[in-house]
């Protein structure tokens, strides 16, 4: 197994701690927790990059020390987890979607180590916590902005795999479009990979050729297809607008920092981490947000979107979670 290991052990002074986001200040009371990340994809992958960035920020704040491996194949994944556990890591972060059974077996063998895993299943015991990706609220709001922008009234989306976390995101985007444009129609493609920009670009171009003129890019590469064909796109997880300034007009951003802070606080307090941390990805915790370019969207679309956003933040409106595979 080839592991790319990068070690971070950074401590922040008191003045720096005061400048931290609130969720980091709340969890900053104790010594840095030893955290290891086992990334199946390169950390440049959009999903992994958000987690990697949040880990680096937490390490820079002195909340954690952070070591990581990237590009770990499913066949090597359990061994990487065990190596970190044997090295004395207090919290092991991972993505167990492709190795659910194996990851849970490792956690059972290391009862004194906390595990936090991206998973479509539930928590297990006291030491195996899970989280789901939930930038669906921002995707819904992006859909509301996009709802009046299409000339063909056909909207496309490109996803990785039809797992619940991906399905609910695409469905939330569609719901946002449909709220302001009930007559919209939709296309969707899954590329069968988490990181294959070329394949995502090909899928995007195929949808454009089939009539779509606005695309939701759950996968990296979608915006490349939109740019090549001169249509608009929405980014997911990270802000794609600086890379595609004339193409990407909105981004459904995922902020992983609140999830890290909550898990670290539990470990430091001696609380079981065998729970679902998905709630910390919700907008109410600062876990996702909409970033958009105002002069690229119709001015008339903004008030309705902002009203919905205020309701989401206040808890008076919940974006429905639909895990069914979109057609």
C-alpha positions in Angstrom: 0.0 0.0 0.0 1.3 3.4 -0.9 0.2 6.1 1.6 0.9 9.7 1.3 1.3 10.9 4.9 1.5 14.6 5.8 1.8 15.5 9.5 0.5 18.7 11.1 1.1 19.5 14.7 0.4 23.2 15.1 -0.6 25.1 18.2 -2.3 28.5 18.3 -1.7 31.1 20.9 -4.5 32.7 23.0 -4.8 35.7 20.8 -5.2 33.6 17.7 -7.8 31.5 19.5 -9.9 34.5 20.1 -10.1 35.1 16.3 -11.4 31.6 15.6 -14.9 30.9 14.5 -17.3 30.3 17.5 -17.5 26.5 16.9 -13.7 26.3 17.3 -13.5 28.5 20.3 -16.0 26.3 22.1 -13.9 23.2 21.6 -10.5 24.8 22.2 -10.3 24.3 25.9 -8.0 21.2 26.0 -4.8 19.9 24.5 -4.8 19.0 20.8 -6.4 15.8 20.0 -4.5 13.3 17.8 -6.6 12.9 14.6 -5.8 10.8 11.6 -7.7 11.1 8.2 -7.9 8.1 5.8 -9.0 9.6 2.5 -10.0 7.2 -0.3 -9.6 10.0 -2.9 -6.9 12.6 -3.3 -7.5 15.5 -1.0 -8.0 17.7 -4.1 -11.3 16.0 -4.6 -14.0 18.4 -3.8 -15.6 16.4 -1.0 -12.3 15.5 0.6 -10.9 19.0 0.2 -13.6 20.4 2.4 -12.8 18.0 5.2 -9.1 18.3 4.7 -9.3 22.1 4.8 -11.4 22.0 8.0 -8.9 19.6 9.6 -6.0 21.9 8.7 -7.9 24.9 10.2 -8.6 22.9 13.4 -4.9 21.9 13.5 -3.8 25.5 13.0 -6.0 26.5 15.9 -4.5 23.9 18.2 -7.7 22.0 18.5 -6.1 18.9 16.9 -2.9 17.5 15.5 -3.6 16.0 12.0 -2.0 13.2 10.0 -3.6 11.9 6.8 -3.4 9.3 4.0 -4.9 9.9 0.6 -5.7 7.7 -2.4 -6.2 4.7 -0.1 -7.8 1.8 -2.0 -10.7 -0.1 -0.5 -8.5 -3.2 -0.3 -6.0 -1.3 1.9 -8.4 0.8 3.8 -8.9 -1.4 7.0 -5.1 -1.8 7.3 -4.6 2.0 7.2 -7.2 2.4 9.9 -5.5 -0.2 12.1 -2.1 1.3 11.6 -3.3 4.7 12.8 -5.1 3.0 15.8 -2.0 1.1 16.7 0.0 4.4 16.5 -2.2 5.9 19.3 -4.5 8.2 17.3 -7.4 9.3 19.5 -9.8 9.9 16.6 -9.7 8.3 13.2 -11.7 10.0 10.4 -12.7 8.1 7.3 -15.2 7.4 4.5 -16.6 3.9 4.9 -19.1 4.0 2.0 -17.1 1.3 0.1 -15.9 -0.6 3.2 -18.8 -0.4 5.7 -18.4 -3.9 7.1 -14.6 -3.8 7.3 -14.5 -0.3 8.9 -16.9 -1.4 11.6 -14.9 -4.5 12.3 -11.8 -2.3 12.9 -13.8 -0.1 15.3 -14.9 -3.1 17.2 -11.3 -4.2 17.6 -10.2 -0.8 19.0 -12.8 0.1 21.5 -10.7 2.8 23.1 -10.3 4.7 19.8 -12.9 7.0 18.4 -14.0 6.7 14.8 -15.9 9.2 12.7 -16.9 7.9 9.3 -18.8 9.2 6.3 -21.4 6.5 6.0 -24.9 5.6 4.7 -25.5 3.5 7.8 -26.0 4.4 11.4 -23.6 4.6 14.3 -22.3 1.5 16.1 -21.5 1.1 19.7 -19.8 3.8 21.7 -16.9 4.5 19.4 -18.2 4.5 15.8 -19.8 7.8 14.8 -21.2 8.6 11.4 -22.0 11.7 9.4 -23.7 12.5 6.1 -23.0 15.3 3.6 -25.7 17.8 3.9 -25.3 20.9 1.7 -28.8 20.2 0.4 -30.2 23.4 1.8 -27.8 25.5 -0.2 -28.5 23.3 -3.2 -32.2 24.0 -2.8 -31.6 27.8 -2.7 -29.3 27.6 -5.7 -32.1 25.8 -7.5 -34.5 28.7 -6.7 -32.0 31.1 -8.3 -31.7 28.9 -11.3 -35.4 28.3 -11.7 -36.0 31.3 -14.0 -32.7 31.3 -15.8 -33.1 28.4 -18.3 -34.1 29.2 -21.9 -34.8 25.5 -22.7 -36.4 24.8 -19.3 -34.2 21.7 -19.1 -31.9 21.3 -16.1 -29.1 18.8 -15.8 -27.0 17.3 -13.0 -24.0 15.1 -12.8 -23.3 12.9 -9.8 -20.8 10.3 -8.7 -22.8 7.3 -7.4 -26.6 7.0 -6.7 -26.1 6.8 -2.9 -28.5 8.6 -0.5 -26.0 11.5 0.2 -25.7 12.3 -3.6 -29.4 11.6 -4.4 -30.8 13.9 -1.8 -28.5 16.8 -3.0 -29.6 16.5 -6.6 -33.2 16.1 -5.5 -33.0 19.2 -3.3 -31.6 21.2 -6.3 -34.6 20.0 -8.3 -37.0 21.0 -5.6 -35.6 24.5 -5.5 -36.0 24.8 -9.3 -39.5 23.4 -9.2 -40.6 25.8 -6.4 -40.3 28.7 -8.7 -40.7 26.8 -12.0 -43.1 23.9 -11.7 -42.8 23.1 -15.4 -39.1 22.5 -15.4 -37.7 19.1 -16.7 -34.6 17.4 -15.6 -31.8 15.2 -16.8 -29.3 13.3 -14.6 -26.1 11.2 -15.0 -24.0 9.2 -12.6 -20.4 8.7 -13.7 -19.6 5.7 -11.4 -16.6 7.5 -9.8 -15.8 10.0 -7.1 -13.0 11.6 -9.0 -13.0 11.5 -12.7 -13.3 15.0 -14.1 -13.0 13.9 -17.7 -16.0 11.5 -17.4 -18.0 14.2 -15.6 -17.3 16.6 -18.4 -18.4 14.1 -21.0 -21.7 13.5 -19.1 -22.3 17.2 -18.8 -21.8 17.7 -22.6 -24.1 14.8 -23.3 -26.8 16.5 -21.2 -26.2 19.9 -22.9 -26.5 18.2 -26.3 -29.9 16.8 -25.1 -31.2 20.3 -24.3 -30.0 21.2 -20.7 -28.7 24.7 -20.4 -28.1 24.9 -16.7 -26.2 22.1 -14.8 -25.8 21.2 -11.2 -22.3 19.8 -10.7 -22.2 17.3 -7.9 -18.9 16.1 -9.4 -15.8 18.0 -10.5 -15.7 18.3 -14.3 -19.3 19.3 -14.8 -18.4 23.0 -15.0 -15.8 22.1 -17.7 -18.6 20.7 -19.9 -20.7 23.8 -19.2 -17.9 26.1 -20.0 -17.1 24.2 -23.2 -20.7 24.6 -24.4 -21.3 28.1 -23.2 -24.0 27.3 -20.6 -24.3 28.0 -16.9 -23.5 25.8 -14.0 -23.8 25.5 -10.2 -21.0 24.1 -8.1 -21.2 21.9 -5.1 -19.2 21.6 -1.9 -16.5 24.2 -2.9 -16.6 27.6 -4.6 -16.0 27.0 -8.4 -16.7 30.6 -9.5 -13.1 31.8 -9.3 -12.1 28.9 -11.7 -15.1 29.4 -14.0 -16.0 33.1 -13.6 -18.3 33.2 -16.7 -19.9 29.8 -16.1 -20.5 29.1 -12.4 -23.0 31.5 -10.9 -23.8 29.8 -7.6 -22.2 27.2 -5.2 -23.7 25.0 -2.5 -20.9 25.2 0.0 -20.3 22.5 2.6 -18.5 23.6 5.8 -17.1 20.6 7.8 -15.6 22.5 10.7 -18.7 22.3 13.0 -18.7 18.5 12.6 -15.1 18.2 13.6 -15.5 20.5 16.6 -18.5 18.5 17.8 -16.7 15.2 17.6 -13.6 16.5 19.2 -15.5 18.0 22.0 -17.2 14.6 22.7 -13.8 12.8 22.7 -12.3 15.4 25.0 -15.3 15.2 27.4 -15.2 11.4 27.4 -18.6 11.2 25.8 -19.4 8.3 23.4 -19.0 9.3 19.8 -21.3 6.5 18.6 -23.9 8.9 17.3 -24.9 10.6 14.1 -23.1 13.9 13.5 -25.0 14.8 10.3 -26.9 17.7 12.0 -23.7 19.7 12.1 -23.7 20.0 8.3 -27.1 21.9 8.4 -27.3 25.6 7.9 -28.4 26.2 11.5 -24.9 25.1 12.6 -23.1 26.9 9.8 -22.5 23.6 8.1 -23.6 24.7 4.6 -24.2 28.0 2.8 -25.1 29.4 -0.6 -22.5 31.6 -2.3 -23.6 33.2 -5.6 -22.8 36.1 -8.0 -25.6 38.6 -7.8 -25.0 40.1 -11.2 -25.2 36.7 -12.9 -28.7 35.9 -11.6 -32.1 37.7 -12.2 -32.6 40.3 -9.6 -36.2 39.2 -9.3 -35.2 35.7 -8.1 -33.2 36.9 -5.1 -36.0 38.1 -2.7 -37.8 34.7 -2.8 -34.6 32.8 -2.3 -33.5 35.1 0.6 -36.9 34.6 2.3 -36.6 30.9 2.1 -33.0 31.1 3.4 -34.2 33.1 6.4 -36.9 30.4 7.1 -34.3 27.6 6.9 -32.0 29.4 9.3 -34.9 30.1 11.7 -36.0 26.5 11.6 -39.5 27.3 10.2 -38.8 25.6 6.9 -37.0 22.3 6.3 -35.7 21.3 2.9 -37.1 17.9 2.3 -34.6 15.0 2.3 -35.3 12.7 -0.6 -32.7 9.9 -0.8 -34.4 8.2 -3.9 -32.3 7.9 -7.0 -33.2 10.7 -9.4 -34.1 9.6 -12.9 
